[in-house]
Amino acid sequence: MATYKFTLSTPDISQVIGADQVRNWSDIKPSYVVNDKYRGILREFTSTFEFVGDARRSIIRAFDKHGYDVDIFLTIDAGNDNGDNESYKQVAYRLRADIQNIEIGALFVSLNFIDSGFVANIMNREDMEINIELPDVDGNIQSVDGETVEAVDRLLWTATMHDRRLIFNSKYSRKETTITLDQSAEDMGASKSISFPADAKFFSGSAQETIPLMITDYVDIDDMPLTAIIPQVEFAEIGTIKIETKASFEFIQTSGATAFAIDYFVEIFNRYSLQRQADEGVLGETIREFERGTVSSFTGNRFINVDINYETDYELREGDSLCFMVVLLKRYQPTVWYCDTTVFKNNIQITSVSSALSSEADLILPHELFTQLLQKYTGQQVPFYSEFFGRTDLGYAENGPGAGTAIATGKMIRGFPYGENDNDTQTFVNTSFEKAFEAFNKIYNLAATVEMIGNERRIRIEPMNYFRNFEVIAELGENFNEVVRTIDTGKIYSDIQCGYKNMEYEELNGLYIFAGELGFSTPLNTEAESLNLVNEFISGGIPIELTRRRQYIDDPSKDYRFDENIFFVDCLIIEEGGSFAGNLFLWPKVNDGYDSVEGIFEPTRAYNLDLSPKRCFYNWQEEIKAGLSFKANQSLKYIKGPKNANLVSQKTGENEIVESGDVLISSLNNAKFIPEIFQISEAPFTMEQWDDTKNNRNGIISFIHKGVKIYCFIIS
């Protein structure tokens, strides 16, 4: 059994004490436990100690003198059975007492100690949402405890956000309506028209159902007021307008003979005015589509049926307007008549493809994101390390696979001034370490741990494979009393949900988005867990484009529904050449590295293809297969997809990925573990083995159970 010595520190004294002053010293063992959330080892020692003698008196004095938040620390060294000074090795450094749970007895003081400083600040604040902020004039930021930390060299990276064309499909449908055109003898010479009013405001992308018909005295077509269904479009559009009108006119003649015409037309005004004003001169290019119905003269009563089916293409530039008039009733000969008109069908459908100029947005790369979050929590200058998110400009050997997966809020994509307060337009990324890790973990299958790097403790985030290196770090043999074997049900899944939270988007665009929720069922016929990898961050190119078009410079006071949401923008990190060599900039990936992309609108300009739901799923394939190894000949059944589940993509040198396809379990990568837990009672374990384990916590322990050699990753 190991021998222990303890260093107990209060604000007033630091003293080395032996096991004789720790009543429960024989129950204390060095330990570490894999964190369920981050799947790596964060805390290495958590125990309750019962102090007696001088140690008890020192703790009580500190508590009475300094209050309920007094700092009391404990360092633990362990040696061999002989207690030789040379044999002592540190097993825990400056554990901090949880003073709120202090228990003062007649002969002892009971205190629970946990990791202090760096790890404790992170674990106690992991869900604390803070602003990722620009440095002050001296290049510093402040931690939550008020400590000054030198900020990262470059927080914001400017990227050109390219145009992603949008599709709109607007409809107006009028239910059956009966109106009466009444003309008496006093109104002889006047004609009537049935039209839509000029203030209809039937914008592209909208669906108006309440636009009333208007009955007016007839005027010449060239003098009629304009009815704009798309007044002064914001962005260039090309599209088609379809008009379908069916009506039945009943003419009741009271004197004389009459003739009539049914006319309709569509006008596109290419420029900025909707008014016909002589002093403005030529309005600009006007395209008129005009058709006239049957003209006939008749006496007596008459039923006339009108059936209009009309379609025309149009092209609008920014500021253009699309105008039209439907059903124009004109009387040609003087008479007195009444007319009942039943409009039993009136449909107008506008389909358009809209494009806009590119814009620039500030983005934040993941290494800077996690660095500043941890700087704010801990006050430590260099709290983060990741080869997966690392870059050569930060001193890493290469740019990691996730280095360019940037984030931005909706306001950042809209071009709001980052970190400034101008008429309440202040914008920051507001998130926590917990939320940021969860978002990146769901797309990449990551884990976080604490490692000593560069003589200081840092949080390290890497893909899960890094944490399973298969190096045998200790062999326990078979000299132990008991082995308990259980199933790790938390790693066996009955269904899998991945991708991104479904949202509603304008009109047809929502039908083209592939970055939604994807669901699979497994062949297990027993109760099991659900693997939920659905992301709260937004990845879809359609919402990026809808947000991007509402630029701050155009309307700084206007809000948009995605302003505070966080988006992924997967980018290439490119180094300029020539005289600009060494300068780095971001370029959003489109179909870089793909041989083929099918099933989506405009695939050559799609954002975040590498982050598609199915590709996120495959990043987790080894975890998924672990509980399904005995079902290799069966499949994961596709049960749910996003609005557009038709994406099929193939990268160079890889197999084709069908987003909506079933997945044969045998096609998944081999699992790195079997979901079983072995618990060993009282195995011999030396301090040297403990050192080896601490130095390689991602390796495996081997032992012999019933004649079979077992290899296990450490849970605790």
C-alpha positions in Angstrom: 0.0 0.0 0.0 1.3 3.5 -0.9 2.2 6.0 1.8 1.1 9.6 1.5 2.2 13.0 2.6 0.1 16.1 2.2 0.8 19.8 1.8 -2.1 21.8 3.3 -2.2 25.5 2.5 -4.4 28.2 3.9 -4.1 32.0 3.6 -2.1 31.9 6.8 0.1 28.8 6.7 1.4 26.0 4.5 2.3 22.8 6.3 3.3 19.3 5.3 1.3 16.7 7.2 1.4 12.9 7.3 -1.3 10.3 7.0 -1.8 10.5 10.8 -3.6 13.8 10.4 -6.0 12.4 7.7 -8.3 10.0 9.4 -9.5 8.3 6.2 -6.2 8.3 4.4 -6.4 4.5 3.6 -9.5 5.2 1.4 -7.8 7.8 -0.7 -6.5 6.7 -4.1 -5.2 8.7 -7.1 -7.8 8.6 -9.8 -9.2 10.1 -13.0 -12.5 9.7 -14.7 -13.5 10.2 -18.3 -16.0 13.1 -18.6 -19.3 12.0 -20.2 -19.8 15.3 -22.0 -16.4 15.9 -23.4 -15.3 12.2 -23.5 -11.8 13.0 -22.3 -10.2 13.3 -18.9 -10.6 16.7 -17.3 -10.5 16.2 -13.5 -7.9 13.8 -12.0 -8.7 13.8 -8.3 -11.9 14.2 -6.3 -12.1 13.0 -2.8 -13.4 13.9 0.7 -10.7 14.2 3.4 -11.3 14.0 7.2 -8.6 16.0 8.9 -7.6 15.8 12.6 -5.1 17.4 14.9 -3.2 20.5 13.8 -4.6 20.2 10.3 -8.1 20.4 11.7 -7.3 23.5 13.8 -5.7 25.3 10.8 -8.7 24.8 8.6 -11.1 26.0 11.3 -9.0 29.1 11.9 -8.9 29.9 8.2 -12.7 29.4 7.9 -13.5 31.6 10.9 -11.0 34.4 9.8 -11.6 34.6 6.1 -15.2 33.5 5.6 -17.1 31.2 3.3 -15.0 31.5 0.2 -11.6 31.0 1.8 -9.0 29.3 -0.4 -7.7 26.1 1.1 -5.5 23.9 -1.1 -4.1 20.4 -0.8 -1.2 18.8 -2.7 -0.7 15.0 -2.4 2.4 13.0 -2.8 2.5 9.2 -2.7 5.5 6.9 -2.1 6.2 3.3 -1.8 5.6 1.1 1.3 8.9 2.1 2.9 8.1 5.8 2.6 11.6 6.7 1.2 11.8 10.4 0.2 13.1 9.5 -3.2 10.1 7.3 -3.9 7.5 10.1 -3.5 5.7 11.2 -6.6 3.1 13.9 -6.9 -0.4 12.6 -7.6 -2.4 15.8 -7.2 -1.4 19.4 -7.2 -3.2 22.2 -5.3 -6.7 20.7 -5.1 -9.1 23.3 -3.9 -11.5 22.7 -1.0 -15.2 23.1 -1.6 -15.6 25.1 1.5 -19.4 25.3 1.2 -19.6 21.6 2.1 -17.4 21.8 5.1 -18.4 19.6 8.1 -16.9 20.5 11.5 -17.1 17.7 14.0 -15.8 17.4 17.5 -12.7 15.6 16.4 -12.4 16.2 12.7 -13.1 18.5 9.8 -14.5 17.0 6.6 -13.7 18.7 3.3 -14.2 17.8 -0.3 -11.3 18.7 -2.6 -11.5 19.1 -6.4 -9.2 20.4 -9.1 -8.4 24.0 -8.6 -7.4 26.9 -10.8 -7.4 26.1 -14.5 -9.6 23.0 -14.7 -12.0 24.2 -11.9 -12.5 27.6 -13.7 -13.5 25.8 -16.9 -15.7 23.1 -15.3 -17.5 25.7 -13.1 -18.0 28.1 -16.0 -18.5 25.7 -19.0 -22.0 26.9 -19.6 -21.3 30.6 -19.0 -22.1 32.5 -22.2 -19.7 35.3 -23.0 -18.9 37.7 -25.8 -16.1 36.8 -28.1 -14.6 40.3 -28.3 -12.0 42.4 -30.0 -9.0 43.5 -27.9 -8.6 46.9 -26.4 -6.2 49.5 -27.6 -3.3 47.7 -25.9 -4.2 44.4 -27.5 -5.7 42.9 -24.3 -9.0 41.4 -23.1 -10.3 40.9 -19.6 -11.1 37.5 -18.1 -14.3 37.1 -16.1 -12.2 37.5 -12.9 -10.7 40.8 -14.2 -7.3 39.4 -15.2 -5.6 41.0 -18.2 -4.8 38.6 -21.0 -3.1 39.3 -24.3 -5.7 38.7 -27.0 -5.2 36.4 -30.0 -3.3 38.0 -32.9 -6.2 37.9 -35.4 -9.8 37.3 -34.2 -11.7 38.4 -37.4 -11.0 37.0 -40.9 -12.7 38.7 -43.8 -14.3 36.3 -46.4 -16.1 37.0 -49.6 -19.6 35.6 -49.4 -20.6 34.7 -52.9 -24.1 34.9 -54.4 -26.3 31.9 -53.9 -29.3 32.4 -56.2 -32.7 32.2 -54.6 -35.9 30.8 -56.0 -39.2 32.4 -55.2 -42.7 31.1 -56.1 -45.5 33.6 -55.3 -49.2 32.9 -55.8 -52.3 34.9 -55.7 -55.6 33.0 -55.9 -59.0 34.6 -55.7 -62.0 32.6 -54.6 -65.4 32.8 -56.4 -66.7 36.3 -56.3 -69.8 38.0 -57.8 -69.7 41.7 -58.6 -72.2 43.9 -60.5 -71.3 46.7 -63.0 -74.4 48.9 -63.0 -74.7 51.6 -65.6 -77.8 53.7 -65.9 -79.0 56.1 -68.7 -77.2 58.9 -66.9 -73.8 57.1 -67.3 -74.1 56.7 -71.1 -70.7 56.8 -72.8 -68.8 55.5 -69.8 -67.2 52.1 -69.7 -66.0 50.0 -66.8 -62.8 48.1 -66.0 -62.1 45.4 -63.5 -58.5 45.5 -62.2 -56.2 45.1 -59.2 -55.6 48.3 -57.3 -52.2 50.0 -57.6 -51.3 49.4 -54.0 -51.5 45.6 -54.2 -47.8 45.2 -53.2 -47.6 41.7 -54.4 -43.9 41.2 -53.8 -41.8 38.3 -55.1 -41.7 35.7 -52.4 -45.0 36.6 -50.8 -48.4 35.0 -51.0 -51.3 37.5 -50.9 -54.8 36.2 -50.6 -56.8 39.4 -49.8 -56.1 41.7 -52.7 -59.6 43.1 -53.7 -60.8 43.7 -57.2 -61.3 47.3 -58.2 -64.2 48.6 -60.4 -63.3 51.9 -62.1 -64.5 53.9 -65.0 -62.7 52.8 -68.1 -59.8 54.9 -69.4 -57.4 54.2 -72.3 -54.9 51.5 -71.6 -52.0 53.9 -71.9 -53.5 56.2 -69.2 -54.4 53.5 -66.7 -52.8 53.6 -63.3 -50.1 51.0 -62.9 -50.6 48.0 -60.6 -47.2 46.8 -59.4 -47.0 43.2 -58.2 -43.2 43.5 -57.7 -42.4 47.2 -57.1 -38.8 48.1 -57.4 -37.1 44.7 -56.8 -34.1 44.6 -54.5 -32.1 42.2 -56.6 -32.0 41.1 -60.2 -34.6 38.5 -61.1 -35.4 36.3 -64.0 -38.6 34.4 -64.1 -42.0 33.6 -65.4 -45.5 35.0 -64.7 -48.6 32.9 -65.4 -52.1 34.3 -65.4 -55.2 32.2 -65.4 -58.6 33.9 -65.2 -62.0 32.5 -65.9 -65.1 34.7 -65.7 -68.7 34.6 -66.8 -70.3 38.0 -67.8 -74.1 38.3 -68.0 -75.1 41.4 -70.0 -78.6 42.6 -69.5 -79.4 45.2 -72.2 -82.0 47.9 -71.5 -81.7 49.9 -74.8 -79.7 50.0 -78.0 -76.9 47.7 -79.2 -73.5 47.2 -77.6 -70.0 45.9 -78.4 -67.3 44.9 -75.8 -63.8 43.7 -75.5 -61.9 41.8 -72.8 -58.3 43.0 -72.7 -55.4 42.2 -70.4 -51.7 43.1 -70.4 -48.4 42.7 -68.5 -45.8 45.5 -68.4 -42.2 45.4 -67.1 -40.8 48.8 -66.3 -37.0 48.6 -66.3 -36.0 51.5 -64.1 -37.1 53.2 -61.0 -40.5 55.0 -61.5 -44.0 53.6 -61.4 -45.7 56.9 -62.3 -46.4 58.3 -65.8 -45.3 61.9 -65.4 -44.7 64.0 -68.5 -41.9 66.0 -66.9 -39.9 62.9 -66.4 -39.7 62.2 -70.1 -39.1 58.7 -71.1 -39.7 56.2 -68.3 -37.1 53.8 -69.6 -37.5 50.5 -71.3 -41.0 49.2 -71.3 -42.0 45.8 -72.3 -45.8 45.4 -72.9 -47.5 42.2 -73.5 -51.1 42.9 -74.7 -53.8 40.6 -75.9 -57.4 41.3 -76.8 -60.3 39.0 -76.3 -63.2 38.5 -78.8 -65.0 41.6 -79.9 -68.6 41.2 -80.7 -71.7 43.3 -81.1 -75.0 42.1 -79.9 -78.5 43.1 -78.9 -80.5 41.7 -76.1 -79.2 39.7 -73.1 -76.0 37.8 -73.5 -73.7 35.4 -71.5 -70.0 35.8 -72.3 -67.4 33.4 -70.9 -63.8 34.5 -70.7 -61.0 32.0 -70.3 -57.5 33.6 -70.1 -54.3 31.5 -69.9 -51.3 33.7 -70.4 -47.6 33.1 -69.6 -44.6 35.3 -70.3 -40.9 35.4 -69.2 -39.4 38.5 -67.6 -36.0 39.8 -66.5 -35.7 42.5 -63.8 -32.7 44.4 -62.7 -32.3 46.0 -59.3 -34.9 48.8 -59.1 -37.1 47.4 -61.9 -40.8 46.9 -61.5 -43.2 44.2 -62.9 -46.7 45.6 -63.5 -49.9 44.1 -64.9 -53.6 44.5 -65.4 -56.0 41.6 -65.8 -59.5 41.7 -67.2 -60.3 45.0 -68.8 -64.0 45.3 -69.8 -64.6 48.0 -72.4 -67.9 49.1 -73.9 -67.6 50.4 -77.5 -71.2 51.6 -78.4 -73.4 53.8 -76.3 -76.1 51.9 -74.5 -77.5 51.3 -71.1 -76.6 47.9 -69.7 -76.1 45.9 -66.5 -73.5 43.3 -66.0 -73.2 40.6 -63.4 -69.7 39.1 -63.4 -68.8 35.9 -61.6 -65.1 35.5 -61.3 -64.9 31.9 -60.3 -61.1 31.5 -60.9 -58.3 34.0 -60.9 -54.8 32.7 -60.3 -51.5 34.5 -60.7 -48.3 32.7 -60.2 -44.8 34.3 -60.3 -41.7 32.1 -60.3 -38.4 33.9 -60.2 -34.7 33.2 -59.7 -33.1 36.1 -57.9 -29.4 36.9 -57.7 -27.4 39.5 -55.8 -23.8 40.8 -55.8 -21.3 39.2 -53.5 -20.5 40.8 -50.1 -17.9 40.5 -47.4 -18.3 39.2 -43.9 -16.1 38.8 -40.8 -15.7 35.2 -39.6 -14.0 33.6 -36.6 -12.0 30.5 -36.9 -12.3 27.7 -34.3 -8.8 28.0 -32.8 -9.5 31.6 -31.9 -13.0 30.9 -30.7 -11.9 28.2 -28.2 -8.8 30.2 -27.2 -10.7 33.3 -26.2 -13.5 31.3 -24.5 -10.9 29.6 -22.3 -8.9 32.8 -21.8 -12.0 34.5 -20.5 -12.8 31.6 -18.1 -9.3 31.1 -16.8 -7.2 34.2 -17.3 -4.5 31.9 -18.7 -2.6 33.3 -21.7 -2.3 30.0 -23.7 -5.2 27.7 -22.5 -5.9 25.8 -25.8 -4.2 23.3 -28.1 -5.6 21.5 -31.1 -3.8 20.0 -34.1 -7.3 19.4 -35.7 -8.1 23.2 -35.6 -4.4 24.3 -35.7 -2.8 26.3 -38.5 0.7 26.9 -39.7 0.4 30.7 -38.9 -0.1 29.7 -35.3 3.0 27.5 -35.2 1.4 24.1 -36.0 3.1 21.8 -38.6 0.1 22.0 -40.9 -3.4 23.3 -41.2 -5.7 20.8 -39.5 -8.8 19.3 -41.2 -11.1 21.6 -39.2 -9.0 24.7 -39.2 -11.2 26.5 -41.8 -14.6 25.7 -40.3 -15.4 29.3 -39.3 -18.4 30.7 -37.5 -20.3 33.9 -37.8 -23.6 35.4 -36.5 -26.3 36.6 -38.8 -25.3 40.2 -38.1 -21.7 39.4 -39.0 -22.9 37.9 -42.4 -24.9 41.1 -42.9 -21.9 43.2 -42.4 -22.7 44.8 -39.0 -19.7 46.5 -37.4 -18.2 43.9 -35.1 -17.6 45.0 -31.6 -18.9 48.5 -32.1 -21.9 50.3 -30.7 -23.4 52.5 -33.4 -27.1 53.3 -32.9 -27.5 50.0 -31.0 -25.9 47.9 -33.8 -23.4 46.3 -31.5 -22.6 42.7 -32.5 -20.6 39.9 -30.9 -20.6 36.1 -31.0 -22.2 35.1 -27.7 -21.6 31.5 -26.7 -20.1 29.2 -24.1 -17.4 26.6 -24.2 -20.1 23.9 -23.7 -22.2 25.1 -26.7 -19.2 25.6 -29.0 -17.8 22.2 -28.2 -21.1 20.6 -28.7 -21.6 22.2 -32.1 -18.2 21.2 -33.5 -18.4 17.8 -31.8 -21.7 16.9 -33.6 -20.1 17.5 -37.0 -16.6 16.1 -36.4 -16.8 13.6 -33.4 -14.4 15.2 -31.0 -13.2 14.9 -27.4 -11.6 17.3 -25.0 -9.0 16.6 -22.3 -6.4 18.4 -20.2 -2.8 17.9 -21.2 0.5 19.4 -20.1 1.8 21.2 -23.2 4.7 23.6 -23.1 4.9 23.3 -19.3 1.3 24.4 -18.7 -2.1 22.7 -18.6 -4.2 23.2 -21.7 -7.5 22.0 -22.9 -6.9 19.9 -26.0 -9.6 19.1 -28.5 -9.0 16.4 -31.2 -11.0 13.8 -33.1 -12.0 10.9 -31.0 -9.5 8.6 -32.7 -6.7 10.6 -31.1 -8.0 9.3 -27.7 -7.7 5.6 -28.7 -4.1 4.8 -29.5 -4.0 1.1 -28.6 -0.7 1.3 -26.8 -0.6 -1.1 -23.9 0.3 1.1 -20.9 -0.1 -1.5 -18.1 -0.5 -5.3 -17.9 -2.4 -6.4 -14.8 -2.0 -10.1 -15.3 -4.7 -12.2 -13.5 -3.9 -11.6 -9.8 -7.1 -9.9 -8.7 -10.2 -10.9 -6.8 -13.2 -10.1 -8.9 -14.2 -8.9 -12.4 -17.7 -7.5 -13.1 -18.7 -7.4 -16.8 -21.7 -5.1 -17.8 -23.0 -3.7 -21.1 -22.5 0.0 -21.8 -26.0 0.7 -22.9 -25.2 4.4 -23.4 -23.2 3.5 -26.5 -25.8 1.2 -28.2 -28.3 3.1 -30.4 -31.7 2.3 -31.6 -32.0 5.4 -33.8 -29.6 8.1 -35.0 -30.5 11.7 -35.6 -27.9 14.0 -37.3 -27.6 17.2 -39.3 -29.1 20.5 -38.4 -32.3 21.7 -36.8 -35.1 22.1 -39.3 -36.3 25.7 -40.0 -38.8 27.3 -42.3 -37.5 29.3 -45.1 -39.1 31.6 -47.7 -41.2 29.9 -50.4 -39.5 27.4 -52.7 -36.0 28.0 -51.2 -36.9 25.8 -48.3 -37.4 22.9 -50.7 -33.8 23.1 -51.8 -32.0 23.1 -48.5 -30.1 19.9 -47.7 -28.7 20.9 -44.3 -31.6 19.7 -42.2 -32.4 16.7 -39.9 -31.4 13.3 -41.1 -32.7 10.2 -39.3 -31.9 6.4 -39.3 -33.3 3.5 -37.4 -31.0 0.6 -36.4 -31.9 -3.1 -36.6 -31.9 -3.5 -32.8 -35.1 -4.9 -31.4 -34.5 -3.9 -27.8 -34.6 -0.7 -25.9 -31.5 1.4 -26.5 -30.3 5.0 -26.6 -30.9 7.6 -29.3 -27.8 9.2 -30.7 -28.8 12.9 -31.2 -26.3 14.8 -33.3 -28.7 17.5 -34.5 -26.8 20.8 -34.5 -28.2 24.1 -33.2 -25.7 26.1 -35.4 -26.9 26.7 -38.9 -25.1 25.3 -42.0 -27.5 25.7 -44.9 -26.5 27.9 -47.8 -30.1 29.1 -48.3 -30.3 30.8 -44.8 -26.8 32.2 -45.3 -28.0 33.8 -48.5 -31.3 35.0 -47.2 -29.3 36.7 -44.3 -26.5 38.0 -46.5 -28.8 39.9 -48.7 -30.0 42.1 -45.9 -26.8 44.1 -45.7 -26.2 46.5 -42.8 -25.2 49.3 -45.2 -28.6 49.2 -46.9 -30.7 49.3 -43.7 -28.7 49.5 -40.4 -31.8 49.7 -38.3 -33.6 46.6 -39.7 -33.5 43.4 -37.8 -33.6 39.9 -39.3 -34.7 36.7 -37.7 -31.2 35.0 -38.0 -29.3 38.0 -36.5 -28.3 36.2 -33.3 -28.0 32.7 -34.8 -24.5 31.2 -35.3 -23.7 29.9 -38.7 -21.0 27.5 -39.9 -19.0 28.7 -43.0 -16.6 26.1 -44.1 -13.6 27.8 -45.7 -10.3 27.3 -47.5 -7.3 29.1 -45.9 -5.4 30.5 -48.9 -2.0 32.1 -48.9 -1.5 34.9 -51.4 1.5 34.8 -53.8 3.9 37.3 -55.3 4.6 40.4 -53.4 1.7 39.5 -51.0 3.2 36.2 -50.1 2.5 35.2 -46.5 -0.9 37.0 -46.4 -3.7 34.6 -45.6 -7.4 34.9 -46.4 -10.5 32.8 -46.3 -12.5 31.6 -49.2 -15.8 29.7 -48.6 -15.6 26.2 -50.0 -18.1 25.3 -52.7 -17.5 22.0 -54.5 -13.8 22.0 -53.9 -12.4 18.4 -54.2 -15.7 16.9 -55.5 -15.9 14.9 -58.7 -19.7 15.2 -58.8 -22.5 16.9 -56.8 -26.1 16.2 -57.8 -29.6 16.6 -56.5 -29.4 20.2 -55.3 -30.0 23.6 -56.8 -26.8 25.3 -58.1 -24.3 22.8 -56.7 -21.3 24.7 -58.0 -22.1 27.5 -55.5 -23.4 25.5 -52.5 -22.0 26.3 -49.1 -20.8 23.7 -46.6 -21.0 20.5 -48.7 -18.3 19.0 -46.4 -20.7 19.5 -43.5 -23.7 17.8 -45.0 -25.8 15.7 -42.6 -24.6 12.3 -44.1 -21.0 13.4 -44.0 -21.4 14.3 -40.3 -22.9 10.9 -39.8 -19.9 9.2 -41.3 -17.6 11.1 -38.9 -19.4 9.1 -36.2 -19.5 5.8 -38.0 -17.0 4.0 -35.6 -19.1 5.0 -32.6 -22.3 3.9 -34.3 -20.9 0.5 -35.4 -19.6 -0.3 -31.9 -23.0 -1.5 -30.7 -24.0 -3.0 -34.0 -21.1 -5.3 -34.8 -23.3 -8.4 -34.6 -25.7 -6.9 -37.1 -23.1 -6.5 -39.9 -25.4 -7.9 -42.6 -28.2 -5.6 -41.9 -28.7 -1.9 -42.6 -29.4 1.4 -40.9 -32.7 2.5 -42.5 -33.2 6.0 -43.7 -36.4 7.3 -42.0 -36.3 11.0 -42.2 -34.6 13.7 -44.2 -34.4 17.5 -44.7 -36.6 19.3 -47.2 -34.2 18.3 -49.9 -32.8 14.8 -49.2 -31.7 14.3 -52.9 -28.0 15.4 -52.4 -25.6 12.8 -53.9 -21.9 13.8 -53.8 -18.6 12.1 -54.4 -15.2 13.5 -53.5 -12.1 12.5 -55.4 -10.9 9.1 -54.3 -14.0 8.4 -52.1 -17.2 6.5 -52.5 -20.4 8.2 -53.5 -22.5 9.5 -50.6 -26.3 9.4 -51.0 -27.9 11.5 -48.3 -31.2 9.6 -48.3 -29.8 6.2 -48.7 -29.8 3.3 -46.3 -26.4 2.3 -44.8 -25.1 -1.3 -44.8 -23.6 -1.8 -41.3 -20.7 -3.8 -42.7 -19.7 -0.8 -44.9 -19.0 1.3 -41.8 -15.4 1.5 -40.5 -14.6 -1.0 -37.8 -15.4 0.0 -34.3 -12.5 0.9 -32.0 -14.2 -0.7 -29.0 -17.0 -3.1 -27.9 -19.6 -1.4 -25.6 -18.8 -3.5 -22.5 -17.5 -2.4 -19.2 -15.1 -4.4 -17.0 -14.7 -3.5 -13.4 -11.7 -5.0 -11.6 -11.5 -5.2 -7.8 -8.1 -4.7 -6.1 -5.7 -5.4 -8.9 -2.0 -4.8 -8.1 -1.0 -1.4 -9.6 2.4 0.2 -8.9 3.3 3.8 -8.8 5.4 3.3 -12.0 2.3 1.9 -13.8 0.4 4.9 -12.5 3.0 7.3 -14.0 2.8 5.4 -17.3 -1.0 5.7 -17.2 -0.9 9.4 -16.5 1.6 10.0 -19.3 -0.6 8.1 -21.8 -4.2 8.1 -20.6 -5.4 7.3 -24.1 -3.7 3.9 -24.2 -5.1 0.5 -23.0 -4.9 -1.7 -20.0 -4.6 -5.5 -20.5 -5.5 -8.3 -18.1 -6.4 -12.0 -18.2 -9.9 -13.0 -17.4 -10.9 -16.7 -17.4 -7.9 -17.5 -19.6 -8.7 -14.8 -22.2 -6.6 -11.7 -22.5 -8.7 -8.5 -22.5 -7.7 -5.1 -23.7 -9.7 -2.1 -22.3 -9.7 1.7 -22.6 -9.9 3.4 -19.2 -13.2 4.9 -18.1 -12.1 5.5 -14.5 
